[in-house]
Structure formats: structure tokens, C-alpha cells
């Protein structure tokens, strides 16, 4: 007896349309499907770039309101594939949830210079995405399929610091969303959608249910980014690496993929060691910039300078998004 189906006699979930509609019923604003091969193709193309990158993970060994006592560990960046979550996976369902565009549009701007609304929606949208994705996973399981959710399927993303703890960064699952036909990849590693611009978060579900993949959208956005460059200029830690820009084939389309030095990005957005990504609007005076060769020792020494009172409540709004003209739908 299949216990996954017990309590649901006569129910039948069939086809991509039914799965998407089910996800929308649970609260998804966007739903798209990629096959496993398309995701694997992206990983194959980015594997060489990833193989030469090291990620620095820092943990504070002290309690709240005490000086930051960092423990920093280095690890090699490892990209993941759908099979790492579900060996028999056949399809990847990517779900998107919008947030109010005013949260980003007004972040840090006078007269209020507030970043709190943006910080909150980033946390809340991924919290709600997790809840709806769990409902989708359970529904798939009730119908006899396996499923696993992930906030960062390929591990091209990172985490953002907040007063509520770490949560997934806005860049997470953006490439996966492009693979699922939901949007186009921008230079600041967002997925631009016709519905909401760059004002949404994404979560991915790997399942062994065979689903029809959606078509990848025509790549018109790379030309917009190439004539703009605002995100590259705005980054306070020069985390983007335009000299290493790659041509990324997704389906039949070619997108610009902007490599990101994750440790430099984390310096600002996870560890808040510079206040220029929003934290200055919450009273932080610390504005350190990473040297050219960012290593464990440099990160350790910088973290020791974090204020013991505000160290647990970084308020982050990514400068590369604040300046992006693609905030709003066209």
C-alpha cells in the first residue's frame, strides 16, 4: 500500500498546468518549470569558474552585546544539481512571490531614508515562499511523487544578514527562474520578470513527477544591462567581475552571466562590514572595505571591529538593486 496516497482516494494530479495552478492556489505569483537537463547544462558551463572559488564562512562565538569573536572557515565553492536533492528527479518547479515595488524604490531615500521596509519584505517573502513550497511538496507526496525544496538549488547564491537572522539572498534561484521561463537574467544577478521587474523572490522544488518544461524567454535584457553598468558602479565592495563575464546558454538563448566574488559581496551583505549597503541608515558608522586578497585573516580582523550592540541586527539593502532601472516592469 502506498502510504503517500492514503487519505486521498480518487484525487489525481496530472500535468504541468495542474501543478502550476495548485502552486498559485497556495500563494505563488509566478510558477514555471525547467527540466533537469537545462539546470545541469548551466552547472556544466559554470563549473570551471566555480572550481577556483573559495567561500569564507564566519560564525560569532560570543553572545549578544559582547565583542564579535569570529571563527572563520574556508571551503571550496561546490555547485549543486537537481540530483543532489533528489536522485530520481525529472523536473524543477520554480515558484516566485512578489513584494511591493515601493520597498526597493524608496529604500534609503529622503526624507525618511528608511531601509526597514525592504529588509522586512526580503525576510518575509522567503518565509512565505518556504511555507507555500512545503504545501506544494506535501501535495506532490500525497499523489505519490517525491519532492524536495531548496532556496538555492545550484548554490550560485548566498545569504543576507538581517535582524531576524540569515535568510536567502535576492540573487538565489534567479538563474533557475530563467531556466523555468519566468524571467531574464540581469547583470546584477536578478531575474527580471515582465510582471514585477526584479521585485520578487524565488524558491525551487525538485520532483520526480514528469512535467513539461516551459520555454526560456528571449534574451532582450542583456542589451539593456550592457548600456547601463549602474549596478557595477554602485557596489561598495566591487564584488562583480565584469572582466570575467560569461556567455551562458540557457535553452536556445544566450545570456550574460556576471561572475560574483561572493566573499566581497558577503563582506557588505552578510557581515555588514561596510555600512554603504543600507546599514548607515540604521546608525552604523563602520565602513571597512576589503583588500584585494580577501582571506580568513582579513575577514577575522574586520569582524572584530563590529559594534557589539548592533552586530546582531544588520539592515541590508543591496546597492546594486537600489540603482537598477529594471526595478519596475517595463
KOLNUPA-98757 format. One line per 2 residues: number of its first residue (from 0); their letters; for each residue x, z, y of N, C-alpha, C. Coordinates in steps of 0.1 Angstrom, whole numbers, plus 5000, padded with zeros to 4 digits. Layout:
<sites>
NUM	A	X Z Y X Z Y X Z Y  ...
</sites>
This chain:
<sites>
0	XX	5009 5000 4988 5000 5000 5000 5009 5000 5012  5006 4991 5022 5013 4991 5034 5008 5001 5044
2	XX	5016 5012 5046 5011 5023 5054 5010 5019 5069  5018 5009 5073 5017 5004 5087 5004 4999 5090
4	XX	4996 4994 5081 4983 4988 5083 4972 4998 5081  4975 5010 5076 4964 5019 5072 4957 5024 5085
6	XX	4944 5024 5084 4936 5028 5096 4932 5017 5105  4936 5005 5101 4933 4993 5109 4928 4981 5100
8	XX	4919 4984 5091 4914 4973 5083 4906 4963 5091  4909 4950 5088 4902 4939 5095 4909 4935 5108
10	XX	4918 4943 5113 4925 4939 5126 4935 4928 5123  4936 4919 5132 4945 4908 5130 4952 4904 5143
12	XX	4965 4904 5143 4972 4900 5155 4979 4887 5151  4975 4876 5158 4980 4863 5154 4984 4854 5166
14	XX	4996 4850 5166 5000 4840 5177 5006 4847 5189  5014 4838 5196 5021 4843 5208 5011 4847 5219
16	XX	5001 4839 5221 4991 4842 5231 4985 4856 5229  4982 4859 5217 4975 4872 5214 4985 4884 5217
18	XX	4998 4882 5214 5008 4892 5216 5009 4894 5231  5010 4884 5239 5012 4885 5253 5000 4892 5260
20	XX	4988 4888 5255 4976 4894 5261 4975 4909 5257  4979 4912 5246 4980 4926 5242 4989 4934 5251
22	XX	5001 4928 5255 5010 4934 5264 5005 4936 5278  4998 4926 5282 4991 4926 5296 4981 4937 5296
24	XX	4973 4938 5285 4963 4949 5284 4969 4963 5286  4981 4964 5281 4988 4977 5282 4995 4979 5296
26	XX	4995 4969 5304 5000 4971 5318 5012 4961 5322  5016 4952 5313 5026 4943 5317 5021 4933 5327
28	XX	5029 4930 5338 5025 4920 5347 5031 4906 5343  5041 4906 5335 5048 4894 5330 5051 4896 5315
30	XX	5049 4885 5308 5052 4885 5293 5057 4871 5289  5069 4871 5283 5075 4859 5279 5082 4861 5265
32	XX	5085 4850 5259 5091 4850 5245 5103 4841 5244  5113 4847 5238 5125 4839 5235 5127 4840 5220
34	XX	5133 4829 5214 5137 4830 5200 5151 4837 5200  5154 4842 5188 5167 4849 5187 5179 4840 5189
36	XX	5178 4827 5186 5189 4818 5187 5193 4816 5202  5183 4816 5211 5186 4814 5225 5194 4826 5231
38	XX	5190 4838 5227 5197 4850 5231 5212 4850 5225  5213 4846 5212 5226 4846 5206 5235 4835 5213
40	XX	5229 4824 5217 5236 4814 5225 5242 4819 5237  5235 4828 5245 5240 4834 5257 5252 4843 5254
42	XX	5250 4851 5243 5261 4861 5240 5273 4853 5236  5272 4842 5228 5283 4834 5224 5291 4829 5236
44	XX	5284 4825 5246 5290 4819 5258 5298 4830 5267  5293 4842 5266 5298 4853 5275 5308 4862 5267
46	XX	5310 4859 5254 5318 4868 5246 5332 4869 5251  5338 4857 5255 5352 4858 5259 5354 4866 5272
48	XX	5344 4865 5281 5345 4873 5293 5344 4887 5290  5335 4891 5281 5332 4905 5278 5344 4911 5271
50	XX	5351 4903 5262 5361 4909 5254 5373 4915 5262  5375 4910 5274 5386 4915 5282 5382 4926 5292
52	XX	5370 4932 5290 5365 4942 5300 5364 4956 5293  5368 4966 5301 5367 4979 5297 5357 4987 5306
54	XX	5349 4995 5300 5339 5003 5307 5344 5018 5307  5343 5024 5319 5347 5038 5321 5334 5046 5322
56	XX	5332 5056 5313 5321 5065 5312 5325 5078 5317  5319 5084 5327 5322 5097 5332 5311 5107 5330
58	XX	5314 5119 5326 5305 5130 5324 5310 5142 5332  5300 5149 5339 5304 5161 5346 5303 5173 5337
60	XX	5314 5180 5335 5314 5191 5325 5310 5204 5332  5308 5204 5345 5303 5216 5352 5288 5216 5354
62	XX	5283 5228 5358 5269 5229 5361 5266 5225 5375  5252 5225 5378 5248 5221 5391 5254 5231 5402
64	XX	5256 5225 5414 5261 5233 5425 5275 5238 5423  5282 5232 5414 5296 5235 5412 5304 5222 5413
66	XX	5317 5223 5416 5325 5211 5418 5325 5202 5406  5325 5189 5409 5324 5179 5398 5337 5181 5389
68	XX	5335 5183 5376 5346 5184 5367 5345 5172 5357  5351 5161 5361 5349 5148 5353 5356 5148 5340
70	XX	5349 5142 5330 5356 5138 5317 5353 5123 5316  5364 5115 5317 5363 5101 5317 5368 5095 5304
72	XX	5360 5086 5298 5364 5080 5286 5363 5064 5288  5372 5057 5282 5372 5042 5283 5368 5036 5270
74	XX	5360 5026 5271 5356 5018 5259 5355 5004 5262  5357 4995 5252 5356 4981 5254 5341 4977 5255
76	XX	5339 4968 5264 5325 4963 5265 5322 4955 5253  5310 4958 5247 5306 4951 5235 5292 4946 5238
78	XX	5290 4933 5236 5277 4926 5238 5269 4927 5225  5256 4929 5227 5247 4930 5215 5238 4918 5214
80	XX	5234 4917 5201 5225 4906 5198 5212 4912 5192  5201 4904 5191 5189 4910 5186 5190 4916 5172
82	XX	5199 4910 5164 5201 4915 5150 5207 4929 5150  5214 4933 5161 5219 4947 5162 5208 4957 5163
84	XX	5196 4953 5167 5185 4962 5168 5175 4960 5156  5174 4948 5151 5165 4945 5140 5171 4934 5132
86	XX	5178 4936 5121 5185 4926 5113 5176 4914 5110  5163 4916 5107 5154 4905 5104 5146 4900 5116
88	XX	5151 4903 5128 5143 4899 5140 5142 4884 5141  5131 4879 5145 5129 4865 5147 5126 4861 5162
90	XX	5120 4871 5169 5116 4868 5183 5119 4879 5192  5120 4876 5205 5123 4886 5215 5112 4885 5226
92	XX	5104 4895 5227 5093 4896 5237 5099 4904 5249  5099 4897 5261 5103 4903 5273 5091 4906 5282
94	XX	5090 4918 5287 5079 4922 5295 5084 4926 5309  5077 4923 5319 5080 4926 5333 5069 4934 5339
96	XX	5073 4943 5348 5064 4951 5356 5069 4950 5371  5060 4947 5380 5063 4945 5394 5063 4959 5401
98	XX	5069 4959 5412 5068 4971 5421 5066 4966 5435  5061 4974 5444 5057 4969 5458 5070 4963 5465
100	XX	5068 4951 5471 5080 4945 5477 5085 4953 5489  5076 4960 5496 5080 4968 5507 5090 4978 5504
102	XX	5091 4983 5492 5101 4993 5488 5115 4988 5490  5118 4975 5487 5131 4970 5489 5132 4964 5503
104	XX	5121 4958 5508 5122 4951 5521 5125 4961 5532  5120 4974 5531 5122 4984 5542 5133 4994 5539
106	XX	5139 4992 5527 5149 5002 5523 5161 5003 5533  5163 5015 5539 5174 5018 5548 5172 5012 5562
108	XX	5161 5006 5565 5159 5000 5578 5152 5010 5588  5155 5009 5601 5149 5018 5610 5134 5014 5612
110	XX	5126 5024 5617 5130 5037 5622 5132 5047 5612  5126 5046 5600 5127 5057 5590 5140 5057 5583
112	XX	5146 5046 5581 5159 5044 5573 5157 5051 5559  5146 5050 5553 5143 5056 5541 5147 5048 5529
114	XX	5153 5054 5519 5156 5047 5506 5148 5054 5495  5142 5065 5497 5135 5072 5487 5124 5064 5480
116	XX	5116 5056 5487 5106 5049 5480 5111 5039 5470  5123 5032 5474 5129 5023 5464 5135 5030 5452
118	XX	5141 5041 5455 5147 5049 5444 5136 5053 5434  5125 5058 5440 5114 5062 5431 5108 5051 5423
120	XX	5106 5039 5429 5099 5028 5421 5109 5023 5410  5122 5023 5413 5131 5019 5402 5130 5028 5390
122	XX	5130 5041 5393 5128 5051 5382 5114 5049 5375  5104 5048 5383 5090 5048 5378 5087 5036 5370
124	XX	5092 5024 5375 5088 5012 5368 5094 5011 5354  5106 5016 5353 5112 5016 5339 5106 5027 5331
126	XX	5102 5038 5336 5094 5048 5329 5081 5042 5323  5074 5035 5332 5061 5029 5328 5064 5017 5318
128	XX	5075 5010 5320 5078 4999 5311 5081 5005 5297  5087 5016 5296 5090 5022 5283 5077 5026 5276
130	XX	5068 5032 5284 5055 5036 5278 5047 5024 5273  5047 5013 5281 5039 5002 5276 5046 4995 5264
132	XX	5059 4994 5265 5067 4988 5254 5065 4996 5241  5064 5009 5242 5062 5017 5230 5048 5014 5224
134	XX	5038 5012 5233 5025 5008 5228 5025 4995 5221  5033 4985 5226 5034 4972 5220 5041 4973 5207
136	XX	5052 4981 5206 5059 4983 5193 5050 4989 5183  5042 5000 5187 5033 5006 5177 5022 4997 5172
138	XX	5017 4988 5181 5007 4979 5177 5012 4968 5168  5024 4964 5170 5031 4954 5161 5033 4961 5147
140	XX	5037 4973 5148 5039 4980 5135 5026 4982 5127  5015 4985 5135 5002 4987 5128 4998 4974 5121
142	XX	5002 4963 5126 4999 4950 5120 5009 4945 5110  5018 4954 5106 5028 4951 5095 5041 4945 5099
144	XX	5044 4945 5113 5056 4939 5117 5066 4950 5122  5079 4947 5121 5089 4956 5126 5091 4952 5141
146	XX	5095 4962 5149 5098 4960 5163 5107 4971 5168  5115 4968 5178 5124 4978 5185 5125 4974 5199
148	XX	5124 4984 5208 5125 4981 5222 5139 4984 5227  5143 4978 5238 5156 4980 5244 5156 4977 5259
150	XX	5162 4986 5267 5163 4985 5282 5174 4975 5285  5183 4972 5276 5195 4964 5280 5199 4957 5267
152	XX	5192 4946 5263 5194 4940 5250 5208 4936 5248  5214 4928 5257 5227 4922 5254 5238 4931 5259
154	XX	5235 4942 5266 5245 4951 5272 5252 4945 5283  5246 4935 5290 5252 4929 5302 5249 4938 5314
156	XX	5240 4948 5313 5236 4957 5324 5244 4970 5325  5238 4979 5331 5244 4992 5333 5233 5003 5336
158	XX	5237 5014 5342 5228 5024 5346 5229 5028 5360  5218 5032 5366 5218 5036 5380 5216 5051 5381
160	XX	5223 5058 5390 5221 5072 5392 5209 5075 5401  5203 5086 5399 5191 5089 5407 5189 5104 5407
162	XX	5181 5110 5416 5178 5125 5415 5171 5128 5402  5165 5119 5395 5158 5121 5382 5167 5118 5370
164	XX	5180 5116 5373 5189 5113 5362 5192 5098 5361  5200 5094 5352 5203 5080 5350 5191 5072 5345
166	XX	5189 5060 5350 5179 5050 5345 5185 5036 5345  5178 5027 5338 5184 5014 5337 5185 5007 5350
168	XX	5195 4999 5352 5198 4992 5365 5189 4980 5366  5186 4975 5379 5178 4964 5381 5183 4951 5374
170	XX	5196 4950 5371 5201 4938 5365 5198 4937 5350  5193 4949 5344 5192 4949 5330 5181 4940 5325
172	XX	5183 4933 5314 5174 4924 5308 5170 4912 5317  5177 4909 5328 5174 4898 5336 5177 4885 5329
174	XX	5189 4884 5323 5192 4872 5316 5183 4870 5304  5179 4881 5298 5169 4880 5287 5156 4875 5292
176	XX	5152 4879 5304 5139 4874 5310 5140 4859 5313  5152 4854 5317 5153 4839 5319 5152 4832 5305
178	XX	5158 4838 5295 5157 4832 5282 5142 4831 5277  5134 4841 5282 5120 4841 5278 5111 4833 5287
180	XX	5117 4826 5297 5109 4817 5305 5102 4824 5316  5106 4836 5320 5099 4843 5330 5104 4841 5344
182	XX	5117 4837 5346 5123 4836 5359 5136 4828 5358  5142 4828 5370 5155 4821 5371 5166 4831 5375
184	XX	5178 4829 5370 5189 4838 5372 5196 4835 5386  5197 4846 5394 5203 4846 5407 5218 4850 5406
186	XX	5225 4848 5417 5239 4852 5418 5241 4867 5417  5231 4875 5422 5232 4889 5422 5226 4895 5409
188	XX	5225 4886 5399 5222 4890 5385 5207 4895 5384  5199 4891 5393 5184 4894 5392 5178 4882 5385
190	XX	5165 4884 5381 5157 4873 5376 5146 4871 5387  5147 4859 5393 5137 4856 5403 5125 4850 5397
192	XX	5113 4855 5400 5100 4850 5394 5092 4845 5406  5084 4835 5403 5075 4829 5413 5064 4839 5417
194	XX	5061 4848 5408 5051 4858 5411 5055 4869 5421  5067 4874 5419 5071 4886 5426 5085 4886 5432
196	XX	5092 4874 5433 5105 4874 5438 5115 4881 5428  5122 4891 5434 5131 4899 5425 5126 4913 5424
198	XX	5113 4915 5427 5107 4928 5427 5100 4932 5414  5108 4932 5403 5102 4937 5390 5113 4941 5381
200	XX	5110 4949 5371 5119 4953 5361 5115 4947 5348  5124 4947 5338 5121 4941 5325 5125 4950 5314
202	XX	5118 4949 5303 5122 4955 5290 5120 4945 5279  5128 4946 5269 5128 4936 5258 5124 4943 5245
204	XX	5117 4936 5236 5113 4940 5223 5117 4930 5213  5125 4934 5203 5129 4925 5192 5119 4928 5181
206	XX	5114 4917 5175 5104 4918 5164 5106 4908 5153  5102 4911 5141 5103 4901 5130 5090 4892 5130
208	XX	5081 4894 5139 5069 4885 5140 5074 4872 5145  5071 4861 5138 5075 4848 5143 5066 4844 5155
210	XX	5072 4841 5166 5064 4838 5178 5070 4825 5184  5061 4817 5191 5065 4805 5197 5073 4808 5210
212	XX	5085 4804 5212 5093 4807 5224 5088 4799 5236  5088 4805 5247 5085 4798 5260 5096 4789 5265
214	XX	5093 4779 5273 5103 4771 5278 5111 4778 5289  5124 4775 5290 5132 4780 5301 5128 4773 5314
216	XX	5127 4780 5325 5123 4774 5338 5134 4765 5343  5131 4754 5350 5141 4745 5356 5150 4753 5366
218	XX	5163 4750 5366 5172 4758 5374 5173 4753 5388  5164 4757 5397 5165 4753 5411 5171 4764 5419
220	XX	5171 4777 5415 5177 4788 5423 5192 4787 5425  5200 4783 5415 5214 4783 5417 5219 4776 5430
222	XX	5212 4765 5434 5215 4758 5447 5212 4767 5459  5201 4775 5458 5198 4784 5469 5209 4795 5470
224	XX	5213 4800 5459 5224 4811 5459 5237 4805 5464  5240 4793 5460 5253 4787 5464 5254 4785 5479
226	XX	5243 4783 5486 5244 4781 5500 5242 4794 5508  5241 4806 5501 5238 4818 5507 5250 4828 5507
228	XX	5254 4833 5496 5265 4842 5494 5263 4856 5500  5251 4859 5505 5249 4872 5512 5252 4884 5503
230	XX	5248 4883 5490 5250 4894 5481 5264 4897 5478  5273 4886 5478 5287 4888 5475 5293 4895 5487
232	XX	5289 4891 5499 5295 4897 5511 5290 4911 5514  5278 4915 5509 5273 4928 5512 5278 4939 5502
234	XX	5283 4935 5491 5287 4945 5481 5298 4954 5487  5296 4967 5488 5307 4975 5494 5319 4977 5485
236	XX	5318 4974 5473 5329 4976 5464 5335 4963 5458  5330 4952 5463 5334 4938 5458 5334 4937 5443
238	XX	5322 4940 5438 5321 4941 5423 5319 4927 5417  5314 4918 5425 5312 4904 5419 5325 4896 5419
240	XX	5326 4887 5410 5338 4879 5408 5335 4864 5408  5333 4859 5421 5329 4845 5422 5340 4835 5417
242	XX	5352 4839 5417 5363 4831 5412 5362 4829 5396  5354 4837 5390 5352 4836 5375 5338 4831 5371
244	XX	5331 4826 5381 5317 4821 5379 5316 4811 5367  5306 4813 5358 5305 4805 5346 5292 4797 5347
246	XX	5293 4785 5340 5281 4777 5338 5275 4782 5325  5263 4788 5326 5256 4794 5315 5244 4785 5310
248	XX	5245 4780 5298 5235 4771 5293 5224 4781 5286  5212 4780 5291 5201 4787 5286 5190 4777 5282
250	XX	5188 4775 5269 5179 4764 5265 5185 4751 5270  5177 4743 5277 5182 4730 5282 5187 4731 5296
252	XX	5187 4743 5302 5190 4744 5316 5204 4750 5318  5210 4748 5329 5223 4753 5333 5222 4763 5345
254	XX	5226 4775 5343 5225 4785 5354 5239 4790 5357  5241 4794 5370 5253 4800 5374 5253 4815 5369
256	XX	5263 4819 5363 5264 4833 5358 5276 4840 5366  5272 4850 5374 5282 4856 5382 5288 4868 5375
258	XX	5300 4868 5370 5306 4880 5364 5307 4892 5373  5306 4903 5367 5305 4916 5375 5315 4926 5369
260	XX	5323 4931 5378 5332 4942 5373 5324 4955 5373  5319 4958 5361 5309 4969 5360 5315 4982 5365
262	XX	5327 4985 5364 5333 4998 5368 5332 4999 5384  5334 4988 5390 5333 4988 5405 5319 4990 5409
264	XX	5310 4983 5402 5295 4984 5405 5291 4999 5403  5295 5005 5392 5292 5018 5389 5297 5028 5399
266	XX	5309 5025 5404 5315 5034 5415 5305 5037 5426  5297 5026 5429 5287 5028 5440 5274 5032 5435
268	XX	5269 5026 5424 5255 5028 5420 5252 5038 5409  5262 5042 5402 5261 5053 5392 5267 5066 5397
270	XX	5279 5065 5402 5286 5077 5406 5285 5080 5421  5280 5070 5429 5278 5073 5444 5290 5077 5451
272	XX	5302 5071 5448 5314 5075 5454 5316 5068 5468  5308 5058 5471 5306 5053 5484 5292 5055 5488
274	XX	5289 5058 5500 5276 5061 5505 5269 5048 5510  5276 5037 5509 5271 5024 5515 5260 5017 5507
276	XX	5257 5022 5495 5246 5017 5487 5234 5026 5488  5231 5031 5500 5219 5039 5502 5221 5054 5504
278	XX	5232 5059 5498 5233 5074 5498 5236 5080 5512  5241 5071 5522 5243 5076 5535 5230 5080 5542
280	XX	5219 5074 5538 5206 5077 5543 5200 5090 5538  5207 5096 5528 5203 5109 5523 5213 5120 5526
282	XX	5222 5117 5536 5231 5127 5541 5245 5127 5535  5248 5118 5526 5262 5118 5520 5272 5112 5530
284	XX	5283 5119 5532 5293 5114 5541 5305 5108 5533  5305 5109 5520 5316 5104 5512 5315 5089 5511
286	XX	5326 5083 5515 5327 5068 5514 5341 5064 5509  5343 5066 5496 5355 5061 5490 5354 5047 5485
288	XX	5365 5040 5485 5365 5026 5479 5375 5025 5468  5371 5018 5457 5381 5018 5446 5392 5009 5449
290	XX	5404 5012 5444 5416 5004 5445 5415 4992 5436  5425 4983 5436 5424 4971 5429 5424 4973 5414
292	XX	5432 4983 5409 5433 4986 5395 5425 4999 5392  5412 4998 5390 5404 5010 5388 5406 5014 5373
294	XX	5411 5027 5372 5413 5032 5358 5407 5046 5357  5410 5053 5346 5404 5066 5344 5409 5076 5354
296	XX	5422 5075 5358 5428 5085 5367 5422 5083 5381  5420 5071 5385 5414 5068 5399 5400 5073 5399
298	XX	5392 5070 5389 5378 5075 5388 5377 5090 5388  5386 5096 5380 5386 5111 5379 5389 5117 5392
300	XX	5399 5113 5399 5403 5118 5412 5392 5116 5423  5385 5105 5422 5374 5103 5431 5362 5112 5429
302	XX	5359 5113 5416 5347 5122 5412 5349 5136 5416  5361 5141 5417 5364 5154 5421 5361 5157 5435
304	XX	5359 5146 5443 5356 5147 5457 5341 5147 5460  5333 5145 5449 5319 5146 5451 5314 5159 5456
306	XX	5305 5159 5466 5299 5172 5471 5292 5179 5460  5295 5192 5457 5289 5199 5446 5274 5202 5448
308	XX	5269 5201 5460 5254 5203 5463 5246 5190 5460  5251 5179 5465 5243 5166 5463 5248 5158 5451
310	XX	5257 5163 5443 5262 5154 5433 5252 5150 5422  5241 5158 5421 5231 5155 5411 5220 5147 5416
312	XX	5220 5143 5428 5208 5136 5434 5212 5124 5442  5220 5114 5436 5224 5102 5443 5211 5094 5446
314	XX	5210 5088 5457 5199 5079 5461 5205 5065 5463  5202 5056 5454 5209 5043 5454 5199 5032 5457
316	XX	5203 5023 5466 5196 5011 5468 5207 5000 5469  5208 4991 5460 5218 4981 5458 5219 4972 5470
318	XX	5230 4971 5477 5232 4963 5489 5229 4948 5486  5233 4944 5474 5232 4930 5470 5217 4926 5469
320	XX	5208 4936 5468 5194 4933 5467 5188 4934 5481  5193 4944 5489 5187 4946 5502 5188 4933 5511
322	XX	5200 4926 5509 5202 4914 5518 5197 4901 5512  5192 4902 5499 5188 4889 5492 5176 4883 5498
324	XX	5176 4870 5502 5165 4863 5507 5154 4860 5497  5158 4862 5484 5148 4860 5473 5140 4872 5470
326	XX	5141 4883 5478 5132 4894 5476 5118 4891 5474  5113 4882 5482 5099 4878 5481 5097 4865 5474
328	XX	5085 4863 5469 5083 4850 5462 5082 4839 5473  5086 4827 5470 5086 4816 5479 5072 4811 5483
</sites>
